Amino acid sequence: MRPPRLPPLAEWTDTKQTLHLWAQIVGKIRMASSPPRNHWWHVPLYVHVRGLTTRRLRGADGVSFEIRFDLLEHRLAIETDQGGSESFPLHDGLSVAEFDESVHALLERLGVDVPIREVPFGLAFTTPFAADRDHARYDAEIVQALWRVLEWSDTVLEEFAGWYCGKTSPVHLFWHSFDLALTRFGGARAPEQPDADAVTREAYSHELISFGFWPGDENVPEPSFYSYTAPEPEGLRRRALRPGTAFWADQGAGSLARLAYEDVRTAEDPRATLLSFLESAYQAGAEAAGWDRSGLASAWCPAPAAIEVLLGR
Protein backbone atom coordinates (compact mmCIF):
# COMPACT_ATOMS: atom_id res chain seq x y z
CA MET A 1 0.00 0.00 0.00
CA ARG A 2 1.32 3.44 -0.92
CA PRO A 3 1.13 6.01 1.92
CA PRO A 4 -0.85 9.20 1.27
CA ARG A 5 0.46 12.57 0.19
CA LEU A 6 0.98 15.25 2.82
CA PRO A 7 0.60 18.86 1.65
CA PRO A 8 3.48 21.28 2.28
CA LEU A 9 3.69 22.16 5.96
CA ALA A 10 3.12 25.84 5.19
CA GLU A 11 -0.45 24.92 4.20
CA TRP A 12 -1.31 23.38 7.57
CA THR A 13 1.10 24.79 10.15
CA ASP A 14 -1.77 26.20 12.23
CA THR A 15 -3.51 22.81 12.27
CA LYS A 16 -0.29 21.03 13.26
CA GLN A 17 0.34 23.45 16.11
CA THR A 18 -3.19 23.03 17.44
CA LEU A 19 -3.03 19.23 17.23
CA HIS A 20 0.43 19.26 18.82
CA LEU A 21 -0.85 21.25 21.80
CA TRP A 22 -3.89 19.01 22.19
CA ALA A 23 -1.54 16.01 22.16
CA GLN A 24 0.59 17.62 24.88
CA ILE A 25 -2.46 17.96 27.13
CA VAL A 26 -3.41 14.31 26.65
CA GLY A 27 0.23 13.23 26.94
CA LYS A 28 0.64 15.03 30.25
CA ILE A 29 -2.47 13.29 31.55
CA ARG A 30 -0.91 10.00 30.49
CA MET A 31 2.32 10.87 32.29
CA ALA A 32 0.40 11.76 35.47
CA SER A 33 -1.58 8.51 35.30
CA SER A 34 1.25 6.06 34.60
CA PRO A 35 4.09 4.72 36.76
CA PRO A 36 7.52 5.94 35.58
CA ARG A 37 9.37 3.85 32.98
CA ASN A 38 12.96 3.94 31.79
CA HIS A 39 13.75 6.48 29.06
CA TRP A 40 10.39 8.22 29.66
CA TRP A 41 8.51 5.37 28.00
CA HIS A 42 5.52 6.15 30.24
CA VAL A 43 4.77 9.43 28.43
CA PRO A 44 4.28 8.82 24.65
CA LEU A 45 1.13 8.21 22.66
CA TYR A 46 0.60 5.31 20.25
CA VAL A 47 -0.86 4.80 16.80
CA HIS A 48 -4.34 3.29 17.08
CA VAL A 49 -6.61 1.65 14.53
CA ARG A 50 -8.78 4.79 14.68
CA GLY A 51 -6.19 7.46 15.46
CA LEU A 52 -3.92 7.96 18.49
CA THR A 53 -4.24 6.53 21.99
CA THR A 54 -2.77 6.68 25.48
CA ARG A 55 -3.39 2.94 25.96
CA ARG A 56 -4.59 1.89 29.41
CA LEU A 57 -4.02 4.40 32.21
CA ARG A 58 -4.45 4.03 35.96
CA GLY A 59 -7.03 6.28 37.55
CA ALA A 60 -8.19 6.90 41.09
CA ASP A 61 -9.58 4.00 43.13
CA GLY A 62 -8.18 1.46 40.68
CA VAL A 63 -10.27 2.61 37.71
CA SER A 64 -8.49 2.10 34.38
CA PHE A 65 -9.15 4.45 31.48
CA GLU A 66 -8.00 5.28 27.98
CA ILE A 67 -7.99 8.55 26.04
CA ARG A 68 -8.17 8.33 22.27
CA PHE A 69 -8.01 10.77 19.39
CA ASP A 70 -10.57 9.16 17.07
CA LEU A 71 -9.41 10.58 13.75
CA LEU A 72 -11.98 8.70 11.70
CA GLU A 73 -14.92 10.40 13.40
CA HIS A 74 -12.84 13.36 14.68
CA ARG A 75 -13.71 13.02 18.34
CA LEU A 76 -11.77 12.93 21.60
CA ALA A 77 -13.01 9.82 23.38
CA ILE A 78 -12.44 8.61 26.96
CA GLU A 79 -13.49 5.16 28.18
CA THR A 80 -13.09 3.37 31.52
CA ASP A 81 -13.07 -0.27 32.57
CA GLN A 82 -16.24 0.48 34.55
CA GLY A 83 -18.22 1.06 31.37
CA GLY A 84 -17.96 4.85 31.39
CA SER A 85 -17.70 6.53 28.00
CA GLU A 86 -17.49 10.23 27.15
CA SER A 87 -16.47 12.16 24.04
CA PHE A 88 -16.61 15.51 22.29
CA PRO A 89 -16.06 16.52 18.65
CA LEU A 90 -12.76 17.82 17.28
CA HIS A 91 -13.46 20.62 14.87
CA ASP A 92 -12.11 23.79 13.35
CA GLY A 93 -12.43 26.63 15.84
CA LEU A 94 -11.92 24.45 18.93
CA SER A 95 -9.23 26.32 20.84
CA VAL A 96 -6.58 24.77 23.04
CA ALA A 97 -8.29 26.39 26.04
CA GLU A 98 -11.66 24.84 25.14
CA PHE A 99 -10.06 21.47 24.45
CA ASP A 100 -8.26 21.54 27.82
CA GLU A 101 -11.44 22.47 29.66
CA SER A 102 -13.48 19.77 27.90
CA VAL A 103 -10.94 17.00 28.54
CA HIS A 104 -10.76 17.72 32.25
CA ALA A 105 -14.55 18.01 32.47
CA LEU A 106 -14.96 14.52 30.97
CA LEU A 107 -12.27 13.07 33.21
CA GLU A 108 -13.96 14.64 36.22
CA ARG A 109 -17.31 13.12 35.28
CA LEU A 110 -15.66 9.72 34.94
CA GLY A 111 -13.85 10.12 38.27
CA VAL A 112 -10.32 9.91 36.86
CA ASP A 113 -9.17 13.53 36.47
CA VAL A 114 -5.59 14.41 37.43
CA PRO A 115 -3.77 17.73 37.73
CA ILE A 116 -1.08 18.44 35.12
CA ARG A 117 1.37 21.25 34.51
CA GLU A 118 -0.84 23.33 32.23
CA VAL A 119 1.85 24.82 29.98
CA PRO A 120 3.44 23.62 26.70
CA PHE A 121 6.72 21.72 26.90
CA GLY A 122 9.62 22.38 24.55
CA LEU A 123 7.70 24.68 22.20
CA ALA A 124 8.30 28.26 21.12
CA PHE A 125 4.86 29.37 22.36
CA THR A 126 4.35 29.32 26.11
CA THR A 127 0.77 30.46 26.71
CA PRO A 128 -0.85 28.27 29.39
CA PHE A 129 -3.32 25.79 27.93
CA ALA A 130 -6.28 27.30 29.76
CA ALA A 131 -5.53 30.74 28.27
CA ASP A 132 -4.65 29.71 24.71
CA ARG A 133 -7.50 30.75 22.42
CA ASP A 134 -5.21 31.57 19.49
CA HIS A 135 -4.51 27.97 18.44
CA ALA A 136 -7.85 26.74 17.13
CA ARG A 137 -7.27 25.56 13.54
CA TYR A 138 -8.27 22.01 12.67
CA ASP A 139 -8.29 20.79 9.07
CA ALA A 140 -9.90 17.36 9.47
CA GLU A 141 -8.81 16.10 6.05
CA ILE A 142 -5.14 16.90 6.62
CA VAL A 143 -5.17 15.51 10.18
CA GLN A 144 -6.61 12.28 8.86
CA ALA A 145 -3.91 12.15 6.16
CA LEU A 146 -1.24 12.67 8.82
CA TRP A 147 -2.68 9.81 10.86
CA ARG A 148 -2.59 7.57 7.77
CA VAL A 149 1.08 8.45 7.31
CA LEU A 150 1.76 7.62 10.96
CA GLU A 151 -0.19 4.37 10.62
CA TRP A 152 1.80 3.32 7.55
CA SER A 153 5.11 4.34 9.11
CA ASP A 154 4.25 2.53 12.35
CA THR A 155 3.68 -0.69 10.36
CA VAL A 156 7.10 -0.52 8.67
CA LEU A 157 8.88 0.47 11.89
CA GLU A 158 7.24 -2.49 13.68
CA GLU A 159 8.55 -4.81 10.97
CA PHE A 160 12.02 -3.32 11.29
CA ALA A 161 11.86 -3.63 15.09
CA GLY A 162 11.48 -7.40 14.71
CA TRP A 163 14.91 -7.69 13.10
CA TYR A 164 16.61 -6.86 16.42
CA CYS A 165 16.83 -8.97 19.57
CA GLY A 166 18.48 -6.36 21.79
CA LYS A 167 16.63 -3.89 23.99
CA THR A 168 14.14 -2.00 21.83
CA SER A 169 11.59 0.70 22.59
CA PRO A 170 7.97 0.49 21.48
CA VAL A 171 7.08 2.46 18.36
CA HIS A 172 5.61 5.54 19.99
CA LEU A 173 4.70 9.17 19.36
CA PHE A 174 6.58 11.58 21.61
CA TRP A 175 4.25 14.51 22.13
CA HIS A 176 6.96 16.97 23.15
CA SER A 177 8.48 16.92 19.64
CA PHE A 178 5.56 15.24 17.85
CA ASP A 179 7.64 12.54 16.13
CA LEU A 180 7.04 8.82 15.75
CA ALA A 181 10.10 6.99 17.07
CA LEU A 182 11.69 3.57 17.52
CA THR A 183 14.96 3.15 19.42
CA ARG A 184 17.49 0.32 19.59
CA PHE A 185 19.98 0.06 22.46
CA GLY A 186 23.43 -1.50 22.18
CA GLY A 187 23.63 -2.51 25.84
CA ALA A 188 26.43 -0.25 27.10
CA ARG A 189 25.88 2.80 29.27
CA ALA A 190 26.56 6.13 27.60
CA PRO A 191 29.03 8.61 29.10
CA GLU A 192 27.56 10.89 31.75
CA GLN A 193 26.22 14.23 30.53
CA PRO A 194 26.72 16.47 33.55
CA ASP A 195 25.24 19.55 31.86
CA ALA A 196 22.15 17.73 30.57
CA ASP A 197 18.75 18.18 32.22
CA ALA A 198 16.94 15.29 33.91
CA VAL A 199 14.88 14.50 30.81
CA THR A 200 17.94 14.19 28.57
CA ARG A 201 19.98 12.20 31.10
CA GLU A 202 17.26 9.57 31.42
CA ALA A 203 16.52 9.44 27.70
CA TYR A 204 20.19 9.00 26.72
CA SER A 205 21.52 6.95 29.62
CA HIS A 206 22.61 4.14 27.25
CA GLU A 207 24.13 3.92 23.78
CA LEU A 208 21.34 3.97 21.21
CA ILE A 209 20.31 4.32 17.59
CA SER A 210 16.94 5.94 17.04
CA PHE A 211 14.71 6.00 13.97
CA GLY A 212 11.49 7.79 13.20
CA PHE A 213 9.26 10.11 11.25
CA TRP A 214 8.34 13.71 11.87
CA PRO A 215 5.92 15.86 9.87
CA GLY A 216 8.21 18.89 9.82
CA ASP A 217 8.62 22.09 11.79
CA GLU A 218 9.76 25.67 11.29
CA ASN A 219 13.41 24.56 11.11
CA VAL A 220 12.97 21.58 8.80
CA PRO A 221 9.60 21.99 7.06
CA GLU A 222 9.94 18.88 4.89
CA PRO A 223 8.28 15.72 6.33
CA SER A 224 11.11 13.23 6.75
CA PHE A 225 12.26 9.92 8.10
CA TYR A 226 15.35 10.17 10.29
CA SER A 227 17.93 8.29 12.32
CA TYR A 228 20.68 9.28 14.73
CA THR A 229 23.24 7.48 16.87
CA ALA A 230 23.95 8.69 20.41
CA PRO A 231 26.56 9.25 21.52
CA GLU A 232 27.73 9.88 17.96
CA PRO A 233 30.71 7.66 17.06
CA GLU A 234 33.63 9.01 15.10
CA GLY A 235 33.28 8.71 11.34
CA LEU A 236 29.50 8.22 11.32
CA ARG A 237 28.88 10.79 8.57
CA ARG A 238 31.35 9.10 6.23
CA ARG A 239 29.23 5.96 6.07
CA ALA A 240 26.83 5.32 3.22
CA LEU A 241 23.06 5.62 3.43
CA ARG A 242 20.38 4.12 1.22
CA PRO A 243 18.61 5.01 -1.00
CA GLY A 244 20.74 7.49 -2.88
CA THR A 245 18.54 10.43 -1.91
CA ALA A 246 19.19 9.89 1.82
CA PHE A 247 21.81 12.16 3.37
CA TRP A 248 23.51 13.21 6.58
CA ALA A 249 22.40 16.56 8.02
CA ASP A 250 23.78 18.62 10.88
CA GLN A 251 21.23 18.77 13.71
CA GLY A 252 23.35 21.00 15.92
CA ALA A 253 24.17 18.39 18.56
CA GLY A 254 25.26 15.82 15.99
CA SER A 255 24.54 14.09 12.70
CA LEU A 256 21.07 13.18 11.53
CA ALA A 257 20.40 10.71 8.71
CA ARG A 258 17.43 12.01 6.72
CA LEU A 259 15.22 10.77 3.91
CA ALA A 260 12.39 12.93 2.62
CA TYR A 261 8.94 11.42 3.10
CA GLU A 262 8.06 12.28 -0.49
CA ASP A 263 11.02 10.20 -1.74
CA VAL A 264 9.57 7.22 0.11
CA ARG A 265 5.97 7.86 -0.91
CA THR A 266 6.78 8.12 -4.62
CA ALA A 267 9.25 5.22 -4.72
CA GLU A 268 8.41 2.13 -6.76
CA ASP A 269 8.31 0.13 -3.50
CA PRO A 270 7.80 2.53 -0.55
CA ARG A 271 8.10 -0.19 2.11
CA ALA A 272 11.40 -1.57 0.75
CA THR A 273 12.72 1.98 0.30
CA LEU A 274 12.05 2.88 3.92
CA LEU A 275 13.43 -0.45 5.20
CA SER A 276 16.62 0.09 3.19
CA PHE A 277 17.02 3.53 4.75
CA LEU A 278 16.42 2.26 8.28
CA GLU A 279 18.79 -0.68 7.85
CA SER A 280 21.52 1.45 6.26
CA ALA A 281 21.30 3.97 9.11
CA TYR A 282 21.46 1.15 11.64
CA GLN A 283 24.45 -0.46 9.93
CA ALA A 284 26.22 2.90 9.82
CA GLY A 285 25.68 3.61 13.51
CA ALA A 286 26.27 0.07 14.76
CA GLU A 287 29.46 -0.38 12.74
CA ALA A 288 30.87 2.98 13.79
CA ALA A 289 29.99 2.37 17.44
CA GLY A 290 31.34 -1.17 17.47
CA TRP A 291 28.09 -2.95 18.37
CA ASP A 292 27.87 -6.75 18.15
CA ARG A 293 25.63 -6.70 15.08
CA SER A 294 25.47 -10.46 14.57
CA GLY A 295 24.72 -11.06 18.25
CA LEU A 296 21.94 -8.45 18.24
CA ALA A 297 20.18 -9.72 15.09
CA SER A 298 16.94 -11.59 15.79
CA ALA A 299 15.86 -14.87 14.21
CA TRP A 300 13.48 -12.80 12.05
CA CYS A 301 16.22 -10.58 10.64
CA PRO A 302 16.69 -11.14 6.89
CA ALA A 303 19.75 -13.16 5.97
CA PRO A 304 22.91 -11.11 5.33
CA ALA A 305 22.59 -11.68 1.59
CA ALA A 306 19.02 -10.35 1.64
CA ILE A 307 20.14 -7.27 3.57
CA GLU A 308 22.86 -6.64 0.99
CA VAL A 309 20.18 -6.68 -1.72
CA LEU A 310 18.00 -4.35 0.37
CA LEU A 311 20.90 -1.94 0.71
CA GLY A 312 21.56 -2.05 -3.02
CA ARG A 313 25.04 -3.48 -2.73
C-alpha positions in Angstrom: 0.0 0.0 0.0 1.3 3.4 -0.9 1.1 6.0 1.9 -0.9 9.2 1.3 0.5 12.6 0.2 1.0 15.2 2.8 0.6 18.9 1.6 3.5 21.3 2.3 3.7 22.2 6.0 3.1 25.8 5.2 -0.4 24.9 4.2 -1.3 23.4 7.6 1.1 24.8 10.2 -1.8 26.2 12.2 -3.5 22.8 12.3 -0.3 21.0 13.3 0.3 23.4 16.1 -3.2 23.0 17.4 -3.0 19.2 17.2 0.4 19.3 18.8 -0.9 21.3 21.8 -3.9 19.0 22.2 -1.5 16.0 22.2 0.6 17.6 24.9 -2.5 18.0 27.1 -3.4 14.3 26.6 0.2 13.2 26.9 0.6 15.0 30.3 -2.5 13.3 31.5 -0.9 10.0 30.5 2.3 10.9 32.3 0.4 11.8 35.5 -1.6 8.5 35.3 1.3 6.1 34.6 4.1 4.7 36.8 7.5 5.9 35.6 9.4 3.9 33.0 13.0 3.9 31.8 13.8 6.5 29.1 10.4 8.2 29.7 8.5 5.4 28.0 5.5 6.2 30.2 4.8 9.4 28.4 4.3 8.8 24.7 1.1 8.2 22.7 0.6 5.3 20.3 -0.9 4.8 16.8 -4.3 3.3 17.1 -6.6 1.6 14.5 -8.8 4.8 14.7 -6.2 7.5 15.5 -3.9 8.0 18.5 -4.2 6.5 22.0 -2.8 6.7 25.5 -3.4 2.9 26.0 -4.6 1.9 29.4 -4.0 4.4 32.2 -4.4 4.0 36.0 -7.0 6.3 37.6 -8.2 6.9 41.1 -9.6 4.0 43.1 -8.2 1.5 40.7 -10.3 2.6 37.7 -8.5 2.1 34.4 -9.2 4.4 31.5 -8.0 5.3 28.0 -8.0 8.6 26.0 -8.2 8.3 22.3 -8.0 10.8 19.4 -10.6 9.2 17.1 -9.4 10.6 13.7 -12.0 8.7 11.7 -14.9 10.4 13.4 -12.8 13.4 14.7 -13.7 13.0 18.3 -11.8 12.9 21.6 -13.0 9.8 23.4 -12.4 8.6 27.0 -13.5 5.2 28.2 -13.1 3.4 31.5 -13.1 -0.3 32.6 -16.2 0.5 34.5 -18.2 1.1 31.4 -18.0 4.9 31.4 -17.7 6.5 28.0 -17.5 10.2 27.1 -16.5 12.2 24.0 -16.6 15.5 22.3 -16.1 16.5 18.7 -12.8 17.8 17.3 -13.5 20.6 14.9 -12.1 23.8 13.4 -12.4 26.6 15.8 -11.9 24.4 18.9 -9.2 26.3 20.8 -6.6 24.8 23.0 -8.3 26.4 26.0 -11.7 24.8 25.1 -10.1 21.5 24.5 -8.3 21.5 27.8 -11.4 22.5 29.7 -13.5 19.8 27.9 -10.9 17.0 28.5 -10.8 17.7 32.3 -14.6 18.0 32.5 -15.0 14.5 31.0 -12.3 13.1 33.2 -14.0 14.6 36.2 -17.3 13.1 35.3 -15.7 9.7 34.9 -13.8 10.1 38.3 -10.3 9.9 36.9 -9.2 13.5 36.5 -5.6 14.4 37.4 -3.8 17.7 37.7 -1.1 18.4 35.1 1.4 21.2 34.5 -0.8 23.3 32.2 1.9 24.8 30.0 3.4 23.6 26.7 6.7 21.7 26.9 9.6 22.4 24.5 7.7 24.7 22.2 8.3 28.3 21.1 4.9 29.4 22.4 4.4 29.3 26.1 0.8 30.5 26.7 -0.8 28.3 29.4 -3.3 25.8 27.9 -6.3 27.3 29.8 -5.5 30.7 28.3 -4.6 29.7 24.7 -7.5 30.8 22.4 -5.2 31.6 19.5 -4.5 28.0 18.4 -7.9 26.7 17.1 -7.3 25.6 13.5 -8.3 22.0 12.7 -8.3 20.8 9.1 -9.9 17.4 9.5 -8.8 16.1 6.1 -5.1 16.9 6.6 -5.2 15.5 10.2 -6.6 12.3 8.9 -3.9 12.2 6.2 -1.2 12.7 8.8 -2.7 9.8 10.9 -2.6 7.6 7.8 1.1 8.5 7.3 1.8 7.6 11.0 -0.2 4.4 10.6 1.8 3.3 7.5 5.1 4.3 9.1 4.3 2.5 12.3 3.7 -0.7 10.4 7.1 -0.5 8.7 8.9 0.5 11.9 7.2 -2.5 13.7 8.5 -4.8 11.0 12.0 -3.3 11.3 11.9 -3.6 15.1 11.5 -7.4 14.7 14.9 -7.7 13.1 16.6 -6.9 16.4 16.8 -9.0 19.6 18.5 -6.4 21.8 16.6 -3.9 24.0 14.1 -2.0 21.8 11.6 0.7 22.6 8.0 0.5 21.5 7.1 2.5 18.4 5.6 5.5 20.0 4.7 9.2 19.4 6.6 11.6 21.6 4.3 14.5 22.1 7.0 17.0 23.1 8.5 16.9 19.6 5.6 15.2 17.8 7.6 12.5 16.1 7.0 8.8 15.8 10.1 7.0 17.1 11.7 3.6 17.5 15.0 3.2 19.4 17.5 0.3 19.6 20.0 0.1 22.5 23.4 -1.5 22.2 23.6 -2.5 25.8 26.4 -0.2 27.1 25.9 2.8 29.3 26.6 6.1 27.6 29.0 8.6 29.1 27.6 10.9 31.8 26.2 14.2 30.5 26.7 16.5 33.6 25.2 19.5 31.9 22.1 17.7 30.6 18.8 18.2 32.2 16.9 15.3 33.9 14.9 14.5 30.8 17.9 14.2 28.6 20.0 12.2 31.1 17.3 9.6 31.4 16.5 9.4 27.7 20.2 9.0 26.7 21.5 6.9 29.6 22.6 4.1 27.3 24.1 3.9 23.8 21.3 4.0 21.2 20.3 4.3 17.6 16.9 5.9 17.0 14.7 6.0 14.0 11.5 7.8 13.2 9.3 10.1 11.2 8.3 13.7 11.9 5.9 15.9 9.9 8.2 18.9 9.8 8.6 22.1 11.8 9.8 25.7 11.3 13.4 24.6 11.1 13.0 21.6 8.8 9.6 22.0 7.1 9.9 18.9 4.9 8.3 15.7 6.3 11.1 13.2 6.8 12.3 9.9 8.1 15.3 10.2 10.3 17.9 8.3 12.3 20.7 9.3 14.7 23.2 7.5 16.9 24.0 8.7 20.4 26.6 9.2 21.5 27.7 9.9 18.0 30.7 7.7 17.1 33.6 9.0 15.1 33.3 8.7 11.3 29.5 8.2 11.3 28.9 10.8 8.6 31.3 9.1 6.2 29.2 6.0 6.1 26.8 5.3 3.2 23.1 5.6 3.4 20.4 4.1 1.2 18.6 5.0 -1.0 20.7 7.5 -2.9 18.5 10.4 -1.9 19.2 9.9 1.8 21.8 12.2 3.4 23.5 13.2 6.6 22.4 16.6 8.0 23.8 18.6 10.9 21.2 18.8 13.7 23.4 21.0 15.9 24.2 18.4 18.6 25.3 15.8 16.0 24.5 14.1 12.7 21.1 13.2 11.5 20.4 10.7 8.7 17.4 12.0 6.7 15.2 10.8 3.9 12.4 12.9 2.6 8.9 11.4 3.1 8.1 12.3 -0.5 11.0 10.2 -1.7 9.6 7.2 0.1 6.0 7.9 -0.9 6.8 8.1 -4.6 9.3 5.2 -4.7 8.4 2.1 -6.8 8.3 0.1 -3.5 7.8 2.5 -0.5 8.1 -0.2 2.1 11.4 -1.6 0.7 12.7 2.0 0.3 12.1 2.9 3.9 13.4 -0.4 5.2 16.6 0.1 3.2 17.0 3.5 4.8 16.4 2.3 8.3 18.8 -0.7 7.8 21.5 1.4 6.3 21.3 4.0 9.1 21.5 1.1 11.6 24.5 -0.5 9.9 26.2 2.9 9.8 25.7 3.6 13.5 26.3 0.1 14.8 29.5 -0.4 12.7 30.9 3.0 13.8 30.0 2.4 17.4 31.3 -1.2 17.5 28.1 -2.9 18.4 27.9 -6.7 18.1 25.6 -6.7 15.1 25.5 -10.5 14.6 24.7 -11.1 18.2 21.9 -8.4 18.2 20.2 -9.7 15.1 16.9 -11.6 15.8 15.9 -14.9 14.2 13.5 -12.8 12.1 16.2 -10.6 10.6 16.7 -11.1 6.9 19.8 -13.2 6.0 22.9 -11.1 5.3 22.6 -11.7 1.6 19.0 -10.3 1.6 20.1 -7.3 3.6 22.9 -6.6 1.0 20.2 -6.7 -1.7 18.0 -4.4 0.4 20.9 -1.9 0.7 21.6 -2.0 -3.0 25.0 -3.5 -2.7 
